[in-house]
C-alpha cells in the first residue's frame, strides 16, 4: 500500500513541477500549419485593408470624431478567441504569444484559432442558429447535432461559403447520411403533409443567406428598396407575391423513405383577399436575370442566392462575421440589410474582397481582424460617447454571451489549454459545466445580437454559483489557483499569472502592488484562500464579463 501511495505522490509532484515550468516559459504548442509571417504584408491584402481603413477614417473625419489608439496585442487576442471560439486564451497560449515578435502575433494567433476545432464547433453553432434555429425540431426526421457537426466539418475544411450554402438549399437524401438536408427537414410537421414548409424555408433563406427580412411580404406589400445589378436597375415596391414566388422554389420538395427529394408538385397559395388558391411560379424577388435555366428548382434557387453578382449574399456574411468578432453587426438588425442605400464604412469593400477570394471565410476573418477598427482600443484619452462606438471610432464594448462567460470561467481556471486535444474527461467536464451554467444564466436564442441588459440572477450566479465556486476553490488537479499558489516563485509572479490567466493581460503596477501586499507572508491554506479570493474578484469584474 505504501509503495502505491509513494508512486501517486511522486507522479503528482512531477506533474506539478512540469506545470510550474509553464508559469515561466512557453509551452511547446504546435505551430499552426498555415501561419505566414508575411501574410499581412502582401500587396493585395494591404490595398484591400487600406481601402476599408480609409473609409472609416473618412467617416470619423466627417462626424468630427477622434479615434482611439491601438489595443494591446493580448487584448486583441482575447477578442479573437471570444469571437471565434467562445472562450479566452489559455495561459500557455498567452506565453507563446508573448514570445513572438509583435508583427507576427496577429497572424500566428488567427492561424492557430482557424486550425482549432474550437473555432469550427463554435462558429458552426452560431451559424446554425440562423439556419435552423435553436429548437430540437421533429426528432424522427431532424438531427440538429448532426447538422452542427457537418457545419463544423465544412468550416474546419474551409469549404467555400457559396458551395456550403448551395448544398444547404439543394441537397437531397436522408438527414443522417446527408446532414445538410436538416436545413429542410427541421420545417417538417404534420400540417405540411410530409413536405418541408416552403414558407418557413423562404424566410430562412432570405434572412440567413441574404440578410433580408422579406418574410413580411408574406402577408402584405412593402418596400424592397433599390438595387443596381449589372446594367439594370430594379426599383419597385415589394409585393406579397414576391415572397410566395420565392417560396415556390421549395414547393416541389418532398420527403419520403429515401429522404428529401425533388418532385414536380406545384406551389399553391391563397393571397389576401383572393377567393381561392392559385398556382405560384418560382421567381426570385429581384435580379431575375441571375436565375439559371438548368437544374431543379432548388438548384436554380441555390445558384441565384450564391451568385457572385448577388450582392446581398456577400454583404450578409460580412455583416454576420463582423458581428461575431465585434459583438455587434455593421448593419442592425443583422438580417435586415437594405438592397441599396447608405452602407456603413467597410461593408461593400469587404464584400468585394470576399467575392474576389471565392467566398473564403477564413480569409474574410483575417481581413476583419486586420482592420484598424478591430484593433482599436475600447479606451481613449478623450471622453468616449455612444457616437464613438456607433461609428467604430473605439472598439465597442459588448456583454459576453452565456457560452462565452462559461467558456471563459472554465479556461481561466486552467493553466493549460482546454480544447479538442484535451483529455476526454476534461472535455466532458467542460461540456457538462458549460451546459449547466448556460441553462441557469439564460440562452440568448436565435436573436443573439439583440442588446440585452444583465440581470440580478446572472450577477448572483457569478457571485455565488457552483461553477465559479468549484473552479476557484483549492484543487491541485483542476484549478489554477492552487497551482499558482504552490508554484509561483514570488508574490508578484502569482499576481501576474492570475491576471494573464483570467483577464489575458498583465496587471498594472498599482494592481500588482496591491495584491502582492495581500499575498505577502501567506503560506499554505491561507495563501490558497487569498489567491482564490483574487480569482473570484477578477472573474466577477466588469472587465471579465464584457468584450472590449
Secondary structure, DSSP 8 states (H G I E B T S, - for coil): -HHHHHHHHHHHHHHHHHHHHHHHS-------TT--TTGGGSHHHHHHHHHHHHHHHHHHHHHT-----B--HHHHHHHHHHHHHSS---HHHHHHHHHS-HHHHHHHHHHHHHTSHHHHHHHHHHHHHHHT-SS---GGG--HHHHHHHHHHHHHHT--HHHHHHHHHH--B-TTTSGGGHHHHTT--GGGTSS--HHHHHHHIIIIIH---GGGGGTS-EEEEEEEETTEEEEEEE-HHHHHHHHGGGTTEEEETTEEEE----EEE--TT-SS-EEE----SS-GGGS-SSS-HHHHHHHHHT-TT-HHHHHHHHHHHHHHHHSS-SSSSTT---SSS---TTHHHHHHHHHHTTT-HHHHHHHHHHSHHHHB-S--SS---HHHHHTTSS---EE--HHHHHHHHHHHT-SS--STTS-HHHHHHHHHHHHHHHHHH----S-TTS-----HHHHHHHHH-HHHHHHHSS-TTT-HHHHHHHH-SSHHHHHHHHHHHHHSS---HHHHHHHHHHHTT--HHHHHHHHHHHHHHHHTSHHHHEE-
